[in-house]
Amino acid sequence: MKIVLEHVSKRYPNRNRKVGGVFTAVDDFNLTIPDGKLIGLLGPSGCGKSTTLNMICGLETPTEGKIWFGDTDVTNLSPELRGVGMVFQSYALYPHMTVQENIMFPLGNLKGEDKLSKEEMLRRVKHAASLVQIEELLERKPSEMSGGQQQRVAIARALVKTPKVLLLDEPLSNLDARLRLSTREEIRRIQRETGITTIFVTHDQEEAMSICDEIVVMEAGFIRQVGRPQDVYDEPENLFVSKFLGTPPINVFDAEVQDGRLLIGDAVMFDVPGVPNGPVVAAVRPEGFIVDNKGPLVCGLDLVERMGRDKSVVATHPKLTSARQIRAIIDSDVHVDSHVDTVRFALRRPKTRLFDVQTGERVHFPGEEVVREYQRQKKATS
């Protein structure tokens, strides 16, 4: 099912009556979600992603704009008529019911020509349970199950009605790290097997990047960027997106362009032809640092952490603005003397991005296009 949101906004009255006015949770949201894709709504708490999901589901009505499922305008259609399955953060399972009864519950509410026989309901329950691999747990109560198993029951309950759209609102946030990893892989597998258009809401960028076909990065009710996860990571359109995506986070420096050269402090990093003179923000991914005894970027060395296949070099620099420390990720076989006070880096141009100091928007320079084209050709031939 293709979903289209046209100029959708959601405003609430300000709770502070003395101030008055309205609070805008979602502002002029425009998005097309192709049929059969898994799309992630990603952003910090309070950015409007759950509100957007609730408007798609029908739990909230847009203040402005329209929502389309295929050729049908569902803006004012009640939730039960939209053909959606919803999975909440809290699972919302009935504790006194068995797994089978919990999964079957939505089918028991069907009326008229949609009403199913007991045999058909049991067939659908078993099919939904097999999709999430909990066939052997149908007689258990929720209290007898782990968090991951309960989450699978919640997903099966959403799938049992064979919905046109599956909506997942931070479904993994109550699980521990190991369960989150296995459950998100299950969500991806189920989505591919069923082909259901799925919208996955999360504030965890690693979750979104690992399983989604596309991600929608949101901030304060606005869409900041839409694209394939790796493309958004590699080519952020603004400073917010570059800082939000990535673990460890991107390293941000106060920098300056002088006569076509990028300077951090007094050190020249590399040429940036075509960029006007003046201050810029230089953002470098952790993997964008090269340990080089003759490198131009001289940093105070705090710590070298060994992490198996990689090393994390923790350092400081007076022009660093995003955090107190640089975290550079390098290969484990690169030697770094942890007994000295300084470490020198060169920067990888493909992992360095420039942004406007005032607007935070991306500043492009001609050399970037050459590097990107080389990378595209390399991927195409590999």
N, C-alpha and C positions, 0 to 999 in steps of 0.2 A: 504494500500500500504506500503510494507516494504521499508525502505530507508537505504542505506549503503553509508557511506563516507569512502573512502580508501586513507589514506596518503594525505589528501587534505591540500594544502597550498595556501596562497594568499599573494603576495608581490607587493608592489607599489614602483616606483622610489622615492627616497628621494626628497622632495620639495626643500631642501637646496642644490642647485647644487654645492656649494663650498665643502660641506661635501661628496656628492656623495653617492653611494651605494643604498640600498633598505630598505624599511620599511616593516617588516613582520607583517601582521595583523592577519593571522591564520597560525599556524605552525604544520604540520604533524598531522592533525586532523583525528582520526579514531573513527567511531561511527556507531552502528547499531540501527536503530529505528524500533521496531516491528510494524507490521500492526495493525492499530486501536488504538494505544496508544497516550496519550497526554504527550509530552516530553517538559521540560522547559530548555532553554539555559539561564543560570544565571551567572551573573558576573558584576563587576563594569564597568563604562563607559570606552570605549576604549579597552575592552578585546577581541573583535573580534566576538561577538555573532551576531550582525546585518550583518556583512560581511559574516558569515557562512550561515545565513538565505538567503541572497541575492544570494549566490552561489547555494543553493538548489533550489531557485526560477528560476534562470537563468539570473538574472540581472547582475551578476558578473560571470566571467569564472575563474576557479581555475588556478593558476600558475602551480601547480603540483597536481597529484592525480586524482581520478575518483569518480563520484557520480552515484549511481544506484537507480533506482526506480523499485523494483522487480528485474527482470532479464534484464532490459533495461538500457544500459549505456546512461545517459542523460547529461553527462559532457558538451557537446557542443551543446545541443539541445536548441532551442530558447524558451523563457518563455511560449509563447502561445501554444506550443506543449507538454508541460509537464503535463498539467492537474492539475495545482495548483491554489488555491485561496489565495490571499494576502490581509491582513488587515494592514494598515499603522497606525502609531501613530497619524497622522494628519487627519484621516477619509477620506480626499480627495473626498468629495462629490461635485457634480455640483450644485452650488447655485440656478441656474435658472430652475432646473428640480425638479419635485415632487419626493417623495420617490419612488413611483412606477417606474418612469422613471429612477431614479438612479440605482435601483436594476436591471431593465431590460437592462440597457446599455450594459453590456458584451454580452448578448444574441444577440443583434442587430448586433454585429460584426462577428458573425459566418457565414462562407461561405460554399459553395458547399453542400456536403451531410450532413454537420452538421447544416445547416440553418434550423431554426424552424419557424413554422407558428405563427401568432399573437396569436392564441388561446393557443398554447402550451407555448409560452413565458409568457402569463398572468397566466397560471396554475402554472408554475414554480415560478413566482414572488410571487404569493399568498402562495405557499408552503414554500418558503424561509422566507417570512414575518411571517408566523405562527410559524416557528421554533424559531424566535427571539421575538415573541409576539408583533408585531407592525402592525397587520392587519388593525387596525382602523386609522392608520396614513398615509396610502398610498397616500392620496391627498395633504399632507402637503409639504411645502418647508423646506429645512434644517434650515433656519433662524427661523422657527416657532417651533423648537424642542430643547429639552435639550441636553446637551453633551452626556448623557447616551443613549438617543434615537438615536442620530446621530451615535453613535458607533454601535448600533444594526443594523442600516441601512447599515453601512459599512460591517458588518459581513454577513448580508443577501445577499449583492451584491457579496461577495466572495463565498457564498454557492450556489448561483442560477445556476452556471454552473455544479453543482454536481462534485466538484473537487475530485481528488484522495488524495490530500494532502492540508491541510489548514495551512497557515503560518501567525502568528500573531506577528507583530513587535511592542512591547511595546504598546499594544492597550489601556491600562488603564491609562497611565501617565497623560493624560489631564483631568481626572475626579477627583472630590473631594473624600474624604475618604469614605463617605457612598455609593456613586455611584460605586466606585472601588469594594467595597465588594459585592454589588448586581450583578454587571456586570460580575465579575469573576465567580460567582456562575452560571450565565447564560451560560458563555462559557463552563463550565464543563458539564452542562446539555445538551447543544447542541452537544458537542462532543460525549457524551455517546449515545444520540439518533441517531446520524448520523453514528457513528462508523468510522469517517474519521481520518486518521492519522494526528495528529496536532502537530505543533512545536510552542512553545510559548516563545518569547524572552522577558526578563525583567531583570532589575537590582534590583527589589524588591523581596527579598528572601521570604517574607511572602506570596506574590502572588504565587510564584512558588511552595512553599511547600504546599499550601492549595489545589491546584487543579491538580497538575501534577502526573502522574504515576511514572515518573522518572525525576530527574534533572541532568543536566550536568553543573558542576561548572567550569567556565573558568577564566583564568588569563593570560593577555598578550599574547593571541593567543593560549594558551595551554589548554588542558583539565586537570584539577586538580583532579576531582573525578566525578564518575557517579554512581547513585544508587537511590533507593527509598528515598523520602525526609526525612522520619524519620530515616532511616538507616544512611544517610549522616550526619544528625544532631547529632545522638548518637555516631557515629563512624567515625569522620573525619580522613582522612589519613594524613593530614598535617596541619600546623598552619594556613595557609591562609584560608582553608576551615572552620576551627573551628572559626576563627575570623569573617568570612564573614556571616555565618549563625547564627541567633539568635537575638532576641530582648527582653530585652536589650542584648548587645553583651557579649561574654564570657570574663571573667576576667583573665588576664594573669600576672603571677608572675615570677620573677627570682628566681629559686629554686636550690636545690642541693641534690644529692643522696649520702648518707654516710652509708656504711655498710648495705645496703638493706633497708634504711629508707629515706623517703622524708622529706626534711627540707625546710621551707620557713623562711628565717632569721635563728634564733636559735631555732625555734619551730619545733618539730617533728610532722608531720601530720599523717602518717601511714606507714606501711611496703610496700616496693616495691621490693620483692625478685627477684633476677636475673638481676637487672639493675646495670650497672657498676657505680662506684663512679665518681662523677664529676658534673658539672653544667648542669641543664636541664631547660626547660620552662614548667611551670605547668599552665594549663588552666582550669578554673573552671566555669561551667555554673552558671548563677544567682540562679538557683534552687538547686545548689550543696552546699549551705551553711546551717549549722544548728546552730542556736543561742544556745550557751551553756556557762553557767557561768564558766565552767572549761575547755572550749575549748582551744586548743593550739594557735590558730591564734588570736592575740590581735590587734585590729584595732581602729583607731580614729573614733568616731561616729560623723557624720555630720548632718544626717537628717533621720527621719522615715516618709515615705510617705504612707498614707492609700489609697488603690486603690480598695475598695470594698471587694472582696473575698481574696485579697492578701495584703501584705505590702511590700514596697521596702525599704530596709535598705541601706542607702548611707554612705559609710565609706571610710577610707584611710588606706594605708599600705605602708611603705617605699620600699618594694620589688615589688610593683605593676608597671607593665610596659606598659600595653595596654591602660590605660587611667589614668586620675588623681584620679578617684574614683572607688571604688567597688560598684556594685549594686547587692544586694542579694535579691531574691524574697522568702518570707516566708509566711506561712499561717497567715491569719488575726487574729486568736485567740492566736498566740504566742506573749507573752508580751516582749516588748523591752522598757527599760527605756530611754526615749529621753532626760532626764535631766542630764545624765552622759556624760563623755568625751570619754569613750571607750566602745566597744562591743567585745565579744569573740565569735569565731566561731569554730566549728569542720567542716570538709569537708566530703561530701559524695563521697566515692571512685568511684561509677558508674558515677558520674558527673564530675570527674577530669581526665584530659588527660595530658600525658607527651609528649614533643616534643624535638627533637635534637636542640641544640642551634645554630649550624652552618647551617644545611640543612632545619630545620623546619619540618622534617619528623617525623611521629609518633614513639614514643618509647613505646613498649609493655612490660608488665610484667605479669608473670604467673597468678597472682591473678585476672587480668581482665577477663580471660577466664572463671573462676569459676562464677564470677558475671554475665557475659553475658549469660552463659548457664542457670543460675537460672532465669534470666529475660525471656529468650526464653521459658522455660518450664512454667513459670507463665502465659505468654501471651497465650500459647497453651491451657492451662486448663481453662482460664477465658472466 
